[in-house]
Amino acid sequence: MNNKGLSCSTVILIITMTFQGCTQLGTQVTRMKSSLPGQKKPENLMAAARTCESKNEWMAAREEYEKYLKKNPKSAKACHRLGIVCSHLGDTVAATRYFTQARQLDPNNSELLNDFGYALYQRGQFEAAEKVFMTALHNDSNNSRIINNLALAVGHQGRFKESFSLFRNIMPPAEAHANLAYIHTQRGEGDLALQEYDLALTDDPHLERAGLAAAELVEMKNLTLARQEQEKTNVQLAAKPVVPETQPETELKKQNTQVVSVEVPVQAVPKQSLNRTIPVVREKLISQTSMKKEVPLPTPQPAVSRPLPKQAEDALEISSFRTLDELSLDEEPAIIRISNEKTQEEPMFRAPQEFSDN
């Protein structure tokens, strides 16, 4: 019985020593892991995040800050920096969440409020930004960065005199006019911006940034006017009715003088028969004696065309061709007289003595 009790006590002692050894071993392992090169301490994580932020490596900085925040969830500084980094990344939802969380952890931090208000200003939330700037200015009334950002938020809401007064609290009049000109430029009020730049250069002709900004603004204005004029011209051209382009005169002449070949049926000319009788007008023969006699000239009468009797026409028609056999010796040549002589047959030819008698 005693032996059994001794055995049980020995077993319990061994188990207790085993558990104590495991606990010590776990502690040693944890210490060894924290000392490994790959494991960073919280302060090292913060330093690495700030290094990435200074190099504008926003994504890497966010990862380092979030690692730090997991190990230190109550760190207002980590939430503050995460709000700035997320604003640069364009993640406005995450930026607002981190800024709000940091403000809850440190409500009187003027730098935190100033950065939060500026993030709201960049998003165009000018009223919300003004409220945050006013809270920050209440905590630190002499902070020039807060006053400058508040003047920007007020000016973008159209309260230019108040904005100019805030600028004048921290800078000379020339620079105040230049900042107000910048606000007008951002609002698309180019003419007012040029007026403010003119005032700034009047107060300080050597204000270089005002001169450069004014020159750039004038160039932008000229480009805008030229573009508007071009658009106006395009609208006028579009309103005019479209007239079809006329072809050149030479082309029209070519089209009008094109030769069109048309096949015209040629009528067959009938061949004349050789046996056809052709009307022939006999020559009028005038005798030599009739030529000697003076014939009184008749008074001219109006010429009246009289149709030739059909019988005379028929008598004048002779055959085109007659053989020698067809001609008769009894036939005498036809003599036509054109005179007042008596119808007396005379020989065709006369002797020379006959001319002297007459």
Secondary structure, DSSP 8 states (H G I E B T S, - for coil): -HHHHHHHHHHHHHHHHHHHHHHHHHHHHHHHHHTSTT---HHHHHHHHHHHHHTT-HHHHHHHHHHHHHH-TT-HHHHHHHHHHHHHHT-HHHHHHHHHHHHHH-TT-HHHHHHHHHHHHHTT-HHHHHHHHHHHHHH-TT-HHHHHHHHHHHHTTT-HHHHHHHHHTTS-HHHHHHHHHHHHHHTT-HHHHHHHHHHHHHH-TT-HHHHHHHHHHHHHHHHHHHHHHHHHHHHHHHHS--------HHHHHHHHT----------------TT--EE--------HHHHHS----------------HHHHHHHEE-S---TTTS-TT--------SS-------SS--HHHHHH-
